[in-house]
Amino acid sequence: MRGYNALSFQTKGISDTIVIMLIKSSIQNLEQQPTATIVIDKNTQQYTVPFAALISKQYPNWQATDIAAITLTVKSKPNAVVWLSTTIDGLKFTKTTPRAVN
């Protein structure tokens, strides 16, 4: 994972929420794994999620050295029965250049 600092993919859905979780071998508790949440809509969009956006409260300075798996969980509104239709395409690790903030 040396040099990679983001996860990139295309996705679309029906106002779905996707929880992205990187599963690290060194973290045993699933709830402590680095996660990020994005909201998608019906239009296909390219997403690049920097590793810095994936948060682990227990391990705030985690490193992407031992990623064993990636999980993408689609969530709907609470207490609702809905038809979920989500497409995820081209999932890959990428290298991004941080942008300067003015």
N, C-alpha and C positions, 0 to 999 in steps of 0.2 A: 504494500500500500504506500510505499515511499513515493512522495511527490503528488499523490492524489489528495484533493482536499474538498471534494464535492461529489454529490450523486446527481445524475442527470437523467431525465426521462420525459416522454410525452404522455399526456393523459387527457381524458375527458370523461365526464359523467353527468349525473343529474343532480347538481348542487350537493355533491357528496363531500364528506370530509375524509381525508386519508391520513392515517397515522403511520409515519415512517419510523421504523426501529432498526438500528444496526445492532446485531447480536455479537457481542465481544466474548471471546473464550474466557477472558480474565474476570468477567463479571458474572457471578453465579445467579444473582437474583434478577428475574426478568423485569421487575418494576424499576430497576436501577439502570437499565440499558439506555443509551442515548436515543432520544426520540424527538421528532418534530411533527407538526400537524399543518396540513395545507387544505384549503377549500378549493374544490374544482367545479367547473361548470360544464355545460353541454358542448362548448367549443374546444377543439384540440389545442392544447398549449404546451410549450416546451418549458419545463421547470428545471432549474439548477439549484439544488439545496446544498449550501456550504456545510461542511461538517460542523462549523461553529454554530449553526442554527439547530443542530441536534443536541439537546440538553439532557444531562444526567445530573440530578440534584446531588446524588451521593458522590459522583466523580466529575466535578465541574471542569477539570483539566484533562479529560480523557484523550487518549491518542488512538489513531486509526491503525494500530499495529497488529491486531489479532481479530479482525472481523471474520466471523465464521458464517454469518447469514444475514440476510436482509428480509424484514417482514413489512408488508404493506397491508394495513387493515382498513377496510372501508367501513365507515360508520354512518348511520342514518340518524334522523332525529329521534330523541327518546320517546318511547311509548307509541311509536308509529309503525304501521305495517306499510312498507313501501317496496316498490320494485327497484332494485339496484341494478344499474347498468354502467359499468366502469371499464374503460380501456386504458391499459398501461402498456407503453411500447418503448423499446430502445433503452431499457434501464442499464446504466453503466456508471462506473466511477470515472470522474473527470478531474482535470487540473484547471483551476480558475485563477485569474489574476485579481487580487483585491483592488477595488476601485477607491480612489481618493475621495474623501468627503470634503466638500467645500463649505 
